[in-house]
Amino acid sequence: MKKKIALVTGGFTGESVISLKSAAVVEKTIDRSRYDVYKILIYPNDWHFICDSGEKIPVDLNDFSITIGDEKINFDGVFNILHGSPGEDGKLAGYFDMLGIPYTTCDQLTSAITMNKGYTKAIVDDIPELHIAKSLQLFANTLENKKRIESELTLPLFIKPNNGGSSIGMSKVKTWEELPQALESAFAEDKQVLVEEFVSGREFSIGVFRGKGTITVLPATEIVSSKEYFDFEAKYTAGVTEEITPGRMSEEEATRVSRIVEKVYEKLNCKGAVRIDYFLEKESGKFYFIEINTVPGQTETSLISQQVRAIGMEVKEFYSQLIEEMFE
């Protein structure tokens, strides 16, 4: 008998548009011979499923079920592809935990911690061979904090919302005159802001997932952007960025990166598929951790999909492994 899988998408943030694109790919790629898939759209005060007829069916939040005609559908598990809040910050995970429904992504605690870039870096900072750019975590846009930045950090800087995704609200600051506007943009997206010193290096993104009981580190993708950094436009506009999979690394670098990111996955108690962004510093080759994404994009051209295909695995099989792993 086929398992009933809820494919959750939508969301409460600007990332919802990316979530919908990811869900469309998962919906058409997932193995329908093994799973019945129901796309559940989650918006503030509006959780629903749309039937083939176009009828909008509300979700019963008491048990996360839907009723189509006379049939009540309870889900065996959840394929979570909801980027940002509430799918990536632990809110949905906590809800599903209380209901006893398994899901494909990290648990409530890991999701909440990894959504916060500053807290995540504090946890992984002691992993051997992993380096962290010097930074400040700010909780208010004050004159005192601006003075702290100027006295404690060196230009250029990256200013980014601490809990955001898709590089929304992120800026690169080359002069102190640019700092106020950059802080304003970041604080417009979040109550916490991370200010980091710029690391000059080659940028990569690498997928890691647990399937069939083992952790698999995928080939890294090298990000070569015509923009100064990998911002929202570079991530989602065709032709702006060149993505090279597998990325250009020496055998030593590839082995070292694989060793480090597996430790990150384990240290943060990750589940399902995650994507870790990092730099290899130009002069030294040192690994600099940027951030982790616990609900990585699954669009046709997403980095994870490229990396899965690079190891000779069909994306359909990848999805099946994520689903089966959550039932273990």
Steps between C-alpha positions, in 0.01 A plus 500: 500500500637840401595745775314831511749787495418866569723728291504822702578830327415870510616682810488826691798678339627629165652157439153353439535559124812279496323242716219473245750448218678229698170328583398492133817308415468257792132442417572394142821307579404297806439127446122471462520121493604515867331813631170687477594867517282786624637854467407696812533878477577673828441874540412708809158378619451314172615137472336319211507241222364569151316211331523427128159666471645820647314461828695635798503252788602638843748308714371382838775630726392271785661203323639645172243320287278590205156371408416456131134411458435226754865394524717623783869492409763464771858530382769240563773762471593848384738603222597847621598743222384816675792746502521759777236519774326281614657211306867570562508662844362209704140615539354233269739237636374560853139478381560171317693363800198560723276320251746212454533554123849438355655754260798512264692791655688581822328484839359801684814589696745466209268694268464785748874522570615478138255771395715731713833549323680635808393216731589240236852636462551493877414128505717390205794727589699224675488252209858423390609673175188721495547877514253782571525859373528759777153640566259684728143395574279807548161520669426869431584762239661752735778757475692304764491188281618696195799618707570142611507385137743773401730433797494118502470398133690575180350590161362359275207350690194287432181615675224239509178420688591236757190286441433566132545300184551541124737791576203736549614817681871420459756765402873530444649811660827642364493843666376616839258735322314193365456346846182682620295404192623140512402468866161654429435248218600205717302613805194546277509120452596386849542611862849350504774586253838338437794717394796303363841581366540414133696183418671506162455155355330263263137438594343154510176336605480133593210266571498237775221253570420191701347215302492125560650568841822660378617859448587585139704810415420609144746665259534872572381766256734792434321836479649741246282811498514803272365685804730590788341235718234227485194721566130439426538600133807280457318204656178520302573684171618288209839591357618713792694217664706212367458185708770237453417150630724340617683816606866550421688372803815296545467146631627618838248786512208276400593241765543766769171672412313169509649424841404842640143517368421149627611619845275808465205275408564279803575783746173676415307169511367553148246279325398473136684715247683822586722735301812656649658813348871565547806686369844363434724797579704600197844515658480224760228266369345504850133392530280790616146403601233741371164345589280192484164468325282224649225524236706543182332589172378220276437688176611349167831686517552493877847416626388187685338359185818565300710328765272196526518450123880541517529177705283316247187493715156587365334784689192277536708243690648778713150609604405139577804463725408817691144374548598149607764635741239698695314178580811337652 
